[in-house]
Amino acid sequence: MAKIDSSTKVLGLIGDPVSGSLSPRLQNRVIDRLGLNYRYFAFPVAEGDVKEAVVGAKGLGLKGLNVTVPHKKTVAEYVDSKSRAARITGSVNTITFAEEGEIEGDNTDWKGFLKSLELHGFDPRGKRCLVFGAGGAAAGVVYGLVRRGARRIVIVNRTESKGVELARKMEGLSPGVDLDVRPLTGSDIEKRIERSDLVLNATSVGMGATEGEAIWEGKSCFRSGQLVYDLIYNPSPTEFLKLAGDGGAETIDGLDMLILQGLESLKKWTGEEFESGELVDELRRCLRA
């Protein structure tokens, strides 16, 4: 670990909770590998304290923050400018405190997601996709799938109106993509899962208080030749991935996306260019340990 001194630049993560986050271990490992004078910390921030946390971080001279649940949408209200991805998704997972004093909001989730698919040899272009969830994480995933040119994206959410709102944000981004929204209780969900090339859980079902549960309980709709992705990385595998694997599908947890979106944030903060793919195997081993 590099020596911390008066010129050490501080980065961090805000969310609630953050005690189990792997981001500090991930970012500090890469920082040390690159020989940079930075340190990355996790800061628990309650839902009502987001504005004060962002303003305070700027005042203390932090270089940047990652943002995790449940603050990705809330924090978008307190940045001075947003990237195209952050504007369209309404979700910010990366804040940069620019030298000029501006607070910049970005969303690197979609880049990390698409790069993780590339690592596993899956190209969503022209594919049929189904996404469970309509929150901040789902917004990044759907944005990435639309940008890459998926043929059809079905958004399944408990509150259908939130799914409709997410789909509307994506309208016009890629006219060739067919977006559909269904409630989780829809009678046709099983058939839609079976027809999908990619099925993804972007909800929190399967972790914390819901560990051992799955967003979709049946395994008969999962099949060989299908990729099933859960953004949850702890526990791994989730019950959702166990069911999908038993049905013959290939499965991926959220660790690669966590790594790759985090590396995109680090590039933005430090201005350093490095090949992310070369680091993934090393970081997987480190974080799994």
HELIX and SHEET records of a PDB file:
HELIX    1   1 SER A   23  LEU A   34  1                                  12    
HELIX    2   2 GLU A   47  ASP A   49  5                                   3    
HELIX    3   3 VAL A   50  GLY A   59  1                                  10    
HELIX    4   4 THR A   74  TYR A   78  5                                   5    
HELIX    5   5 ARG A   84  THR A   89  1                                   6    
HELIX    6   6 ASP A  109  LEU A  119  1                                  11    
HELIX    7   7 GLY A  136  ARG A  148  1                                  13    
HELIX    8   8 GLU A  160  MET A  170  1                                  11    
HELIX    9   9 ILE A  189  ARG A  195  1                                   7    
HELIX   10  10 GLY A  208  THR A  210  5                                   3    
HELIX   11  11 GLU A  239  ASP A  246  1                                   8    
HELIX   12  12 LEU A  255  THR A  270  1                                  16    
HELIX   13  13 SER A  276  ARG A  288  1                                  13    
SHEET    1   A 6 TYR A  38  PRO A  44  0                                        
SHEET    2   A 6 LYS A   9  GLY A  15  1                                        
SHEET    3   A 6 GLY A  64  VAL A  67  1                                        
SHEET    4   A 6 THR A  94  PHE A  97 -1                                        
SHEET    5   A 6 ILE A 103  ASP A 106 -1                                        
SHEET    6   A 6 SER A  81  LYS A  82  1                                        
SHEET    1   B 6 ASP A 178  PRO A 183  0                                        
SHEET    2   B 6 ARG A 152  ASN A 157  1                                        
SHEET    3   B 6 ARG A 128  PHE A 132  1                                        
SHEET    4   B 6 LEU A 198  ASN A 201  1                                        
SHEET    5   B 6 LEU A 227  ASP A 230  1                                        
SHEET    6   B 6 GLU A 250  ILE A 252  1                                        
END                                                                             
